[in-house]
């Protein structure tokens, strides 16, 4: 699975959701100020959630669905993820 949907927590406490096929490089790009326009003025960012998918279409679809969630729903999603995957060595 080489496609990811992810949520970043920005320095101001806001959330940014995106998708990528290289999670490590994308997070580095965001923190270098070369990621999404939204994150450039809210650095540094921290990865708080991700999901892996076999196709980019699935990752893009999940991104769209997450963006439709309210802030409270995103927080609930992130907390549930952190509780379950806190020992995941990839990013958290």
LINJOFEN-V213197 format. One record per residue. N is the residue number from 1. RES is the residue in three letters. SS is DSSP state (~ for helix, > for strand, _ for the rest). Layout:
BEGIN
n->(N/N)
res->(RES/RES)
ss->(SS/SS)
END
This chain:
BEGIN
n->(1/2/3/4/5/6/7/8/9/10/11/12/13/14/15/16/17/18/19/20/21/22/23/24/25/26/27/28/29/30/31/32/33/34/35/36/37/38/39/40/41/42/43/44/45/46/47/48/49/50/51/52/53/54/55/56/57/58/59/60/61/62/63/64/65/66/67/68/69/70/71/72/73/74/75/76/77/78/79/80/81/82/83/84/85/86/87/88/89/90/91/92)
res->(UNK/UNK/UNK/UNK/UNK/UNK/UNK/UNK/UNK/UNK/UNK/UNK/UNK/UNK/UNK/UNK/UNK/UNK/UNK/UNK/UNK/UNK/UNK/UNK/UNK/UNK/UNK/UNK/UNK/UNK/UNK/UNK/UNK/UNK/UNK/UNK/UNK/UNK/UNK/UNK/UNK/UNK/UNK/UNK/UNK/UNK/UNK/UNK/UNK/UNK/UNK/UNK/UNK/UNK/UNK/UNK/UNK/UNK/UNK/UNK/UNK/UNK/UNK/UNK/UNK/UNK/UNK/UNK/UNK/UNK/UNK/UNK/UNK/UNK/UNK/UNK/UNK/UNK/UNK/UNK/UNK/UNK/UNK/UNK/UNK/UNK/UNK/UNK/UNK/UNK/UNK/UNK)
ss->(_/_/>/>/>/>/>/>/>/_/_/_/_/_/>/>/>/>/>/>/_/_/~/~/~/~/~/~/~/~/~/_/_/_/_/_/~/~/~/~/_/_/_/_/_/>/>/>/>/>/>/>/>/_/_/~/~/~/~/~/~/~/~/~/~/~/~/_/_/_/~/~/~/~/~/~/~/~/~/~/~/~/~/~/~/_/_/_/_/_/_/_)
END
